[in-house]
Amino acid sequence: MLCEFSEALVFFGRSGHPVRLPNLGIFAPRIDKNGRFGINFKMDKHLKSEMNVRGTFTGEVVNRDMIGKSLEEIVERWNTDHPDDKIKIKEK
């Protein structure tokens, strides 16, 4: 079934039509600036809200301490941990 679903996404995507699956989301064709096609997925609101119920995630979050940090703080952490592979941010 999933293989057929994949083929359906390609079929409808190539014709420029999105595929909506109730309670799952929308798979819509896209094209990037270089002319390459792909598929974007927009998760259903209910599914997204269920995934984000506080206290229900049972997996491990790597670098949990970086949640909520700014880009500058994340780059600073990377540069401290990787002095031979630093990231430089262009100033505006």
Biopython code that builds the backbone (N, CA, C, O; Angstrom):
import numpy as np
from Bio.PDB.StructureBuilder import StructureBuilder

atoms = [
    (1, "MET", "N", (0.822, -1.181, 0.000)),
    (1, "MET", "CA", (0.000, 0.000, 0.000)),
    (1, "MET", "C", (0.873, 1.254, 0.000)),
    (1, "MET", "O", (0.576, 2.210, -0.717)),
    (2, "LEU", "N", (1.939, 1.264, 0.790)),
    (2, "LEU", "CA", (2.786, 2.452, 0.833)),
    (2, "LEU", "C", (3.506, 2.676, -0.494)),
    (2, "LEU", "O", (3.711, 3.820, -0.898)),
    (3, "CYS", "N", (3.889, 1.600, -1.174)),
    (3, "CYS", "CA", (4.517, 1.745, -2.495)),
    (3, "CYS", "C", (3.547, 2.368, -3.486)),
    (3, "CYS", "O", (3.926, 3.238, -4.270)),
    (4, "GLU", "N", (2.299, 1.925, -3.451)),
    (4, "GLU", "CA", (1.287, 2.503, -4.338)),
    (4, "GLU", "C", (1.020, 3.959, -3.979)),
    (4, "GLU", "O", (0.810, 4.791, -4.861)),
    (5, "PHE", "N", (1.027, 4.268, -2.687)),
    (5, "PHE", "CA", (0.827, 5.640, -2.249)),
    (5, "PHE", "C", (1.955, 6.523, -2.785)),
    (5, "PHE", "O", (1.709, 7.634, -3.253)),
    (6, "SER", "N", (3.181, 6.030, -2.716)),
    (6, "SER", "CA", (4.324, 6.760, -3.243)),
    (6, "SER", "C", (4.141, 7.036, -4.728)),
    (6, "SER", "O", (4.398, 8.148, -5.189)),
    (7, "GLU", "N", (3.703, 6.044, -5.473)),
    (7, "GLU", "CA", (3.461, 6.215, -6.908)),
    (7, "GLU", "C", (2.354, 7.232, -7.162)),
    (7, "GLU", "O", (2.433, 8.006, -8.116)),
    (8, "ALA", "N", (1.340, 7.239, -6.331)),
    (8, "ALA", "CA", (0.245, 8.212, -6.476)),
    (8, "ALA", "C", (0.757, 9.625, -6.211)),
    (8, "ALA", "O", (0.365, 10.563, -6.904)),
    (9, "LEU", "N", (1.635, 9.787, -5.209)),
    (9, "LEU", "CA", (2.204, 11.111, -4.941)),
    (9, "LEU", "C", (2.990, 11.615, -6.146)),
    (9, "LEU", "O", (2.898, 12.789, -6.506)),
    (10, "VAL", "N", (3.757, 10.733, -6.765)),
    (10, "VAL", "CA", (4.517, 11.120, -7.955)),
    (10, "VAL", "C", (3.555, 11.487, -9.086)),
    (10, "VAL", "O", (3.731, 12.519, -9.734)),
    (11, "PHE", "N", (2.557, 10.666, -9.325)),
    (11, "PHE", "CA", (1.594, 10.916, -10.401)),
    (11, "PHE", "C", (0.923, 12.278, -10.238)),
    (11, "PHE", "O", (0.917, 13.095, -11.158)),
    (12, "PHE", "N", (0.358, 12.508, -9.052)),
    (12, "PHE", "CA", (-0.365, 13.763, -8.845)),
    (12, "PHE", "C", (0.597, 14.946, -8.748)),
    (12, "PHE", "O", (0.285, 16.042, -9.214)),
    (13, "GLY", "N", (1.767, 14.726, -8.142)),
    (13, "GLY", "CA", (2.759, 15.791, -8.057)),
    (13, "GLY", "C", (3.217, 16.250, -9.419)),
    (13, "GLY", "O", (3.350, 17.449, -9.664)),
    (14, "ARG", "N", (3.462, 15.291, -10.320)),
    (14, "ARG", "CA", (3.899, 15.640, -11.678)),
    (14, "ARG", "C", (2.833, 16.412, -12.444)),
    (14, "ARG", "O", (3.148, 17.156, -13.373)),
    (15, "SER", "N", (1.579, 16.238, -12.059)),
    (15, "SER", "CA", (0.510, 16.980, -12.730)),
    (15, "SER", "C", (0.185, 18.285, -11.998)),
    (15, "SER", "O", (-0.725, 19.015, -12.390)),
    (16, "GLY", "N", (0.941, 18.570, -10.925)),
    (16, "GLY", "CA", (0.766, 19.833, -10.211)),
    (16, "GLY", "C", (-0.330, 19.836, -9.170)),
    (16, "GLY", "O", (-0.742, 20.900, -8.709)),
    (17, "HIS", "N", (-0.814, 18.654, -8.788)),
    (17, "HIS", "CA", (-1.914, 18.584, -7.829)),
    (17, "HIS", "C", (-1.445, 18.081, -6.461)),
    (17, "HIS", "O", (-0.717, 17.092, -6.381)),
    (18, "PRO", "N", (-1.859, 18.757, -5.387)),
    (18, "PRO", "CA", (-1.545, 18.265, -4.049)),
    (18, "PRO", "C", (-2.421, 17.060, -3.698)),
    (18, "PRO", "O", (-3.490, 16.856, -4.274)),
    (19, "VAL", "N", (-1.942, 16.278, -2.747)),
    (19, "VAL", "CA", (-2.709, 15.129, -2.253)),
    (19, "VAL", "C", (-2.991, 15.374, -0.779)),
    (19, "VAL", "O", (-2.070, 15.523, 0.025)),
    (20, "ARG", "N", (-4.289, 15.415, -0.428)),
    (20, "ARG", "CA", (-4.697, 15.633, 0.967)),
    (20, "ARG", "C", (-5.170, 14.311, 1.552)),
    (20, "ARG", "O", (-6.036, 13.637, 0.994)),
    (21, "LEU", "N", (-4.582, 13.958, 2.689)),
    (21, "LEU", "CA", (-5.020, 12.768, 3.424)),
    (21, "LEU", "C", (-5.583, 13.230, 4.757)),
    (21, "LEU", "O", (-4.834, 13.717, 5.604)),
    (22, "PRO", "N", (-6.889, 13.089, 4.961)),
    (22, "PRO", "CA", (-7.494, 13.528, 6.213)),
    (22, "PRO", "C", (-6.771, 12.909, 7.411)),
    (22, "PRO", "O", (-6.428, 11.727, 7.405)),
    (23, "ASN", "N", (-6.552, 13.720, 8.421)),
    (23, "ASN", "CA", (-5.896, 13.343, 9.674)),
    (23, "ASN", "C", (-4.402, 13.066, 9.530)),
    (23, "ASN", "O", (-3.755, 12.672, 10.500)),
    (24, "LEU", "N", (-3.845, 13.264, 8.341)),
    (24, "LEU", "CA", (-2.410, 13.078, 8.136)),
    (24, "LEU", "C", (-1.782, 14.377, 7.631)),
    (24, "LEU", "O", (-0.853, 14.892, 8.254)),
    (25, "GLY", "N", (-2.269, 14.909, 6.520)),
    (25, "GLY", "CA", (-1.733, 16.162, 6.023)),
    (25, "GLY", "C", (-1.840, 16.287, 4.515)),
    (25, "GLY", "O", (-2.587, 15.559, 3.862)),
    (26, "ILE", "N", (-1.072, 17.231, 3.978)),
    (26, "ILE", "CA", (-1.097, 17.520, 2.553)),
    (26, "ILE", "C", (0.308, 17.341, 1.979)),
    (26, "ILE", "O", (1.284, 17.851, 2.529)),
    (27, "PHE", "N", (0.394, 16.613, 0.874)),
    (27, "PHE", "CA", (1.627, 16.451, 0.127)),
    (27, "PHE", "C", (1.467, 17.286, -1.140)),
    (27, "PHE", "O", (0.618, 16.986, -1.979)),
    (28, "ALA", "N", (2.279, 18.331, -1.282)),
    (28, "ALA", "CA", (2.111, 19.244, -2.411)),
    (28, "ALA", "C", (3.404, 19.330, -3.227)),
    (28, "ALA", "O", (4.498, 19.351, -2.664)),
    (29, "PRO", "N", (3.271, 19.378, -4.560)),
    (29, "PRO", "CA", (4.465, 19.504, -5.375)),
    (29, "PRO", "C", (5.114, 20.862, -5.181)),
    (29, "PRO", "O", (4.436, 21.845, -4.882)),
    (30, "ARG", "N", (6.425, 20.914, -5.352)),
    (30, "ARG", "CA", (7.160, 22.175, -5.263)),
    (30, "ARG", "C", (8.269, 22.159, -6.307)),
    (30, "ARG", "O", (8.630, 21.109, -6.839)),
    (31, "ILE", "N", (8.797, 23.339, -6.586)),
    (31, "ILE", "CA", (9.944, 23.469, -7.483)),
    (31, "ILE", "C", (10.903, 24.456, -6.850)),
    (31, "ILE", "O", (10.482, 25.503, -6.357)),
    (32, "ASP", "N", (12.208, 24.130, -6.857)),
    (32, "ASP", "CA", (13.173, 25.048, -6.262)),
    (32, "ASP", "C", (13.729, 26.003, -7.313)),
    (32, "ASP", "O", (13.364, 25.921, -8.486)),
    (33, "LYS", "N", (14.600, 26.897, -6.898)),
    (33, "LYS", "CA", (15.111, 27.931, -7.798)),
    (33, "LYS", "C", (15.961, 27.383, -8.932)),
    (33, "LYS", "O", (16.233, 28.089, -9.903)),
    (34, "ASN", "N", (16.383, 26.122, -8.816)),
    (34, "ASN", "CA", (17.178, 25.494, -9.867)),
    (34, "ASN", "C", (16.336, 24.622, -10.791)),
    (34, "ASN", "O", (16.867, 23.949, -11.674)),
    (35, "GLY", "N", (15.012, 24.636, -10.584)),
    (35, "GLY", "CA", (14.119, 23.877, -11.435)),
    (35, "GLY", "C", (13.935, 22.429, -11.030)),
    (35, "GLY", "O", (13.369, 21.646, -11.793)),
    (36, "ARG", "N", (14.403, 22.049, -9.839)),
    (36, "ARG", "CA", (14.229, 20.678, -9.361)),
    (36, "ARG", "C", (12.899, 20.558, -8.625)),
    (36, "ARG", "O", (12.546, 21.401, -7.800)),
    (37, "PHE", "N", (12.179, 19.497, -8.943)),
    (37, "PHE", "CA", (10.878, 19.256, -8.327)),
    (37, "PHE", "C", (11.013, 18.398, -7.076)),
    (37, "PHE", "O", (11.954, 17.617, -6.936)),
    (38, "GLY", "N", (10.074, 18.557, -6.191)),
    (38, "GLY", "CA", (10.027, 17.764, -4.978)),
    (38, "GLY", "C", (8.624, 17.796, -4.416)),
    (38, "GLY", "O", (7.687, 18.254, -5.069)),
    (39, "ILE", "N", (8.492, 17.305, -3.202)),
    (39, "ILE", "CA", (7.182, 17.283, -2.537)),
    (39, "ILE", "C", (7.330, 17.865, -1.140)),
    (39, "ILE", "O", (8.192, 17.439, -0.371)),
    (40, "ASN", "N", (6.492, 18.835, -0.815)),
    (40, "ASN", "CA", (6.422, 19.379, 0.542)),
    (40, "ASN", "C", (5.321, 18.650, 1.296)),
    (40, "ASN", "O", (4.311, 18.255, 0.714)),
    (41, "PHE", "N", (5.525, 18.478, 2.590)),
    (41, "PHE", "CA", (4.504, 17.865, 3.439)),
    (41, "PHE", "C", (4.096, 18.860, 4.511)),
    (41, "PHE", "O", (4.940, 19.391, 5.233)),
    (42, "LYS", "N", (2.797, 19.109, 4.608)),
    (42, "LYS", "CA", (2.262, 19.950, 5.677)),
    (42, "LYS", "C", (1.409, 19.053, 6.560)),
    (42, "LYS", "O", (0.371, 18.541, 6.142)),
    (43, "MET", "N", (1.875, 18.876, 7.797)),
    (43, "MET", "CA", (1.210, 17.984, 8.732)),
    (43, "MET", "C", (-0.162, 18.527, 9.139)),
    (43, "MET", "O", (-0.335, 19.732, 9.321)),
    (44, "ASP", "N", (-1.124, 17.629, 9.276)),
    (44, "ASP", "CA", (-2.467, 17.965, 9.746)),
    (44, "ASP", "C", (-2.379, 18.621, 11.126)),
    (44, "ASP", "O", (-1.580, 18.201, 11.963)),
    (45, "LYS", "N", (-3.193, 19.642, 11.361)),
    (45, "LYS", "CA", (-3.153, 20.374, 12.637)),
    (45, "LYS", "C", (-3.376, 19.465, 13.834)),
    (45, "LYS", "O", (-2.699, 19.609, 14.852)),
    (46, "HIS", "N", (-4.315, 18.529, 13.730)),
    (46, "HIS", "CA", (-4.595, 17.630, 14.854)),
    (46, "HIS", "C", (-3.391, 16.719, 15.123)),
    (46, "HIS", "O", (-3.010, 16.514, 16.275)),
    (47, "LEU", "N", (-2.809, 16.186, 14.079)),
    (47, "LEU", "CA", (-1.638, 15.331, 14.236)),
    (47, "LEU", "C", (-0.495, 16.106, 14.881)),
    (47, "LEU", "O", (0.178, 15.603, 15.781)),
    (48, "LYS", "N", (-0.283, 17.331, 14.417)),
    (48, "LYS", "CA", (0.773, 18.177, 14.979)),
    (48, "LYS", "C", (0.531, 18.469, 16.454)),
    (48, "LYS", "O", (1.458, 18.416, 17.262)),
    (49, "SER", "N", (-0.715, 18.777, 16.806)),
    (49, "SER", "CA", (-1.008, 19.078, 18.212)),
    (49, "SER", "C", (-0.843, 17.837, 19.085)),
    (49, "SER", "O", (-0.383, 17.940, 20.223)),
    (50, "GLU", "N", (-1.210, 16.672, 18.567)),
    (50, "GLU", "CA", (-1.031, 15.428, 19.328)),
    (50, "GLU", "C", (0.448, 15.118, 19.556)),
    (50, "GLU", "O", (0.825, 14.607, 20.610)),
    (51, "MET", "N", (1.281, 15.427, 18.565)),
    (51, "MET", "CA", (2.719, 15.185, 18.697)),
    (51, "MET", "C", (3.347, 16.097, 19.746)),
    (51, "MET", "O", (4.390, 15.775, 20.315)),
    (52, "ASN", "N", (2.706, 17.237, 19.997)),
    (52, "ASN", "CA", (3.291, 18.227, 20.895)),
    (52, "ASN", "C", (2.643, 18.290, 22.275)),
    (52, "ASN", "O", (2.811, 19.279, 22.989)),
    (53, "VAL", "N", (1.903, 17.242, 22.661)),
    (53, "VAL", "CA", (1.327, 17.215, 24.003)),
    (53, "VAL", "C", (2.474, 17.084, 25.008)),
    (53, "VAL", "O", (3.253, 16.132, 24.956)),
    (54, "ARG", "N", (2.563, 18.042, 25.911)),
    (54, "ARG", "CA", (3.662, 18.047, 26.894)),
    (54, "ARG", "C", (3.693, 16.767, 27.724)),
    (54, "ARG", "O", (2.663, 16.248, 28.156)),
    (55, "GLY", "N", (4.908, 16.285, 27.927)),
    (55, "GLY", "CA", (5.110, 15.147, 28.805)),
    (55, "GLY", "C", (4.856, 13.790, 28.179)),
    (55, "GLY", "O", (4.947, 12.775, 28.870)),
    (56, "THR", "N", (4.539, 13.739, 26.882)),
    (56, "THR", "CA", (4.222, 12.441, 26.278)),
    (56, "THR", "C", (5.365, 11.872, 25.447)),
    (56, "THR", "O", (5.327, 10.695, 25.088)),
    (57, "PHE", "N", (6.397, 12.686, 25.125)),
    (57, "PHE", "CA", (7.522, 12.196, 24.330)),
    (57, "PHE", "C", (8.372, 11.267, 25.186)),
    (57, "PHE", "O", (8.774, 11.631, 26.291)),
    (58, "THR", "N", (8.644, 10.074, 24.681)),
    (58, "THR", "CA", (9.408, 9.095, 25.462)),
    (58, "THR", "C", (10.800, 8.846, 24.896)),
    (58, "THR", "O", (11.553, 8.039, 25.443)),
    (59, "GLY", "N", (11.153, 9.529, 23.804)),
    (59, "GLY", "CA", (12.479, 9.359, 23.212)),
    (59, "GLY", "C", (13.504, 10.228, 23.917)),
    (59, "GLY", "O", (13.210, 10.888, 24.913)),
    (60, "GLU", "N", (14.722, 10.211, 23.374)),
    (60, "GLU", "CA", (15.812, 11.013, 23.930)),
    (60, "GLU", "C", (16.029, 12.239, 23.044)),
    (60, "GLU", "O", (16.085, 12.122, 21.819)),
    (61, "VAL", "N", (16.149, 13.397, 23.655)),
    (61, "VAL", "CA", (16.414, 14.630, 22.922)),
    (61, "VAL", "C", (17.905, 14.942, 23.067)),
    (61, "VAL", "O", (18.394, 15.212, 24.163)),
    (62, "VAL", "N", (18.617, 14.898, 21.933)),
    (62, "VAL", "CA", (20.038, 15.224, 21.940)),
    (62, "VAL", "C", (20.181, 16.742, 22.003)),
    (62, "VAL", "O", (19.464, 17.461, 21.307)),
    (63, "ASN", "N", (21.087, 17.227, 22.818)),
    (63, "ASN", "CA", (21.324, 18.672, 22.994)),
    (63, "ASN", "C", (20.080, 19.406, 23.484)),
    (63, "ASN", "O", (19.780, 20.507, 23.024)),
    (64, "ARG", "N", (19.366, 18.795, 24.410)),
    (64, "ARG", "CA", (18.153, 19.400, 24.981)),
    (64, "ARG", "C", (18.409, 20.809, 25.498)),
    (64, "ARG", "O", (17.526, 21.665, 25.441)),
    (65, "ASP", "N", (19.617, 21.051, 26.004)),
    (65, "ASP", "CA", (19.938, 22.358, 26.566)),
    (65, "ASP", "C", (19.962, 23.468, 25.520)),
    (65, "ASP", "O", (20.008, 24.645, 25.877)),
    (66, "MET", "N", (19.933, 23.118, 24.239)),
    (66, "MET", "CA", (19.959, 24.131, 23.188)),
    (66, "MET", "C", (18.564, 24.561, 22.727)),
    (66, "MET", "O", (18.431, 25.474, 21.912)),
    (67, "ILE", "N", (17.536, 23.909, 23.245)),
    (67, "ILE", "CA", (16.161, 24.286, 22.882)),
    (67, "ILE", "C", (15.911, 25.726, 23.330)),
    (67, "ILE", "O", (16.178, 26.092, 24.474)),
    (68, "GLY", "N", (15.397, 26.524, 22.411)),
    (68, "GLY", "CA", (15.059, 27.918, 22.716)),
    (68, "GLY", "C", (16.217, 28.889, 22.565)),
    (68, "GLY", "O", (16.041, 30.089, 22.776)),
    (69, "LYS", "N", (17.392, 28.402, 22.205)),
    (69, "LYS", "CA", (18.548, 29.284, 22.045)),
    (69, "LYS", "C", (18.472, 30.018, 20.710)),
    (69, "LYS", "O", (17.855, 29.539, 19.759)),
    (70, "SER", "N", (19.108, 31.184, 20.655)),
    (70, "SER", "CA", (19.153, 31.962, 19.419)),
    (70, "SER", "C", (20.180, 31.347, 18.470)),
    (70, "SER", "O", (21.002, 30.525, 18.876)),
    (71, "LEU", "N", (20.123, 31.752, 17.207)),
    (71, "LEU", "CA", (21.094, 31.286, 16.233)),
    (71, "LEU", "C", (22.513, 31.623, 16.691)),
    (71, "LEU", "O", (23.422, 30.805, 16.556)),
    (72, "GLU", "N", (22.695, 32.804, 17.222)),
    (72, "GLU", "CA", (24.018, 33.222, 17.686)),
    (72, "GLU", "C", (24.523, 32.314, 18.804)),
    (72, "GLU", "O", (25.699, 31.951, 18.821)),
    (73, "GLU", "N", (23.647, 31.944, 19.739)),
    (73, "GLU", "CA", (24.039, 31.054, 20.832)),
    (73, "GLU", "C", (24.391, 29.655, 20.325)),
    (73, "GLU", "O", (25.320, 29.020, 20.823)),
    (74, "ILE", "N", (23.636, 29.184, 19.328)),
    (74, "ILE", "CA", (23.908, 27.862, 18.756)),
    (74, "ILE", "C", (25.259, 27.872, 18.029)),
    (74, "ILE", "O", (26.046, 26.934, 18.161)),
    (75, "VAL", "N", (25.520, 28.933, 17.264)),
    (75, "VAL", "CA", (26.799, 29.047, 16.556)),
    (75, "VAL", "C", (27.949, 29.148, 17.551)),
    (75, "VAL", "O", (28.997, 28.532, 17.356)),
    (76, "GLU", "N", (27.759, 29.919, 18.609)),
    (76, "GLU", "CA", (28.797, 30.043, 19.639)),
    (76, "GLU", "C", (29.116, 28.682, 20.257)),
    (76, "GLU", "O", (30.282, 28.348, 20.466)),
    (77, "ARG", "N", (28.087, 27.908, 20.543)),
    (77, "ARG", "CA", (28.292, 26.562, 21.109)),
    (77, "ARG", "C", (29.047, 25.681, 20.121)),
    (77, "ARG", "O", (29.989, 24.985, 20.501)),
    (78, "TRP", "N", (28.634, 25.708, 18.843)),
    (78, "TRP", "CA", (29.311, 24.909, 17.820)),
    (78, "TRP", "C", (30.794, 25.292, 17.752)),
    (78, "TRP", "O", (31.673, 24.430, 17.764)),
    (79, "ASN", "N", (31.051, 26.591, 17.681)),
    (79, "ASN", "CA", (32.427, 27.060, 17.548)),
    (79, "ASN", "C", (33.282, 26.683, 18.757)),
    (79, "ASN", "O", (34.471, 26.405, 18.609)),
    (80, "THR", "N", (32.698, 26.671, 19.932)),
    (80, "THR", "CA", (33.425, 26.241, 21.132)),
    (80, "THR", "C", (33.728, 24.753, 21.069)),
    (80, "THR", "O", (34.832, 24.323, 21.405)),
    (81, "ASP", "N", (32.747, 23.967, 20.638)),
    (81, "ASP", "CA", (32.919, 22.513, 20.573)),
    (81, "ASP", "C", (33.738, 22.056, 19.367)),
    (81, "ASP", "O", (34.279, 20.950, 19.375)),
    (82, "HIS", "N", (33.836, 22.884, 18.339)),
    (82, "HIS", "CA", (34.528, 22.517, 17.095)),
    (82, "HIS", "C", (35.471, 23.645, 16.662)),
    (82, "HIS", "O", (35.217, 24.296, 15.648)),
    (83, "PRO", "N", (36.545, 23.887, 17.405)),
    (83, "PRO", "CA", (37.428, 25.022, 17.092)),
    (83, "PRO", "C", (38.095, 24.935, 15.712)),
    (83, "PRO", "O", (38.523, 25.953, 15.170)),
    (84, "ASP", "N", (38.184, 23.736, 15.148)),
    (84, "ASP", "CA", (38.804, 23.580, 13.827)),
    (84, "ASP", "C", (37.791, 23.647, 12.682)),
    (84, "ASP", "O", (38.163, 23.512, 11.517)),
    (85, "ASP", "N", (36.522, 23.855, 13.009)),
    (85, "ASP", "CA", (35.461, 23.895, 11.996)),
    (85, "ASP", "C", (34.450, 24.978, 12.367)),
    (85, "ASP", "O", (33.251, 24.709, 12.440)),
    (86, "LYS", "N", (34.921, 26.181, 12.599)),
    (86, "LYS", "CA", (34.056, 27.257, 13.069)),
    (86, "LYS", "C", (33.102, 27.760, 11.985)),
    (86, "LYS", "O", (33.396, 27.712, 10.790)),
    (87, "ILE", "N", (31.962, 28.238, 12.442)),
    (87, "ILE", "CA", (30.954, 28.852, 11.580)),
    (87, "ILE", "C", (31.094, 30.358, 11.725)),
    (87, "ILE", "O", (31.196, 30.877, 12.837)),
    (88, "LYS", "N", (31.100, 31.050, 10.602)),
    (88, "LYS", "CA", (31.155, 32.520, 10.621)),
    (88, "LYS", "C", (29.818, 33.046, 10.138)),
    (88, "LYS", "O", (29.308, 32.606, 9.107)),
    (89, "ILE", "N", (29.253, 33.979, 10.871)),
    (89, "ILE", "CA", (27.978, 34.597, 10.495)),
    (89, "ILE", "C", (28.285, 35.927, 9.842)),
    (89, "ILE", "O", (29.023, 36.741, 10.396)),
    (90, "LYS", "N", (27.716, 36.152, 8.652)),
    (90, "LYS", "CA", (27.900, 37.422, 7.968)),
    (90, "LYS", "C", (27.151, 38.498, 8.716)),
    (90, "LYS", "O", (26.002, 38.310, 9.117)),
    (91, "GLU", "N", (27.813, 39.635, 8.902)),
    (91, "GLU", "CA", (27.142, 40.768, 9.549)),
    (91, "GLU", "C", (26.343, 41.518, 8.521)),
    (91, "GLU", "O", (26.745, 41.614, 7.361)),
    (92, "LYS", "N", (25.205, 42.053, 8.935)),
    (92, "LYS", "CA", (24.303, 42.762, 8.014)),
    (92, "LYS", "C", (24.796, 44.142, 7.713)),
    (92, "LYS", "O", (24.158, 44.874, 6.956)),
]
sb = StructureBuilder()
sb.init_structure("model")
sb.init_model(0)
sb.init_chain("A")
sb.init_seg("    ")
for serial, (resi, resn, name, xyz) in enumerate(atoms, 1):
    if name == "N":
        sb.init_residue(resn, " ", resi, " ")
    sb.init_atom(name, np.array(xyz, "f"), 0.0, 1.0, " ", f" {name:<3s}", serial, name[0])
structure = sb.get_structure()
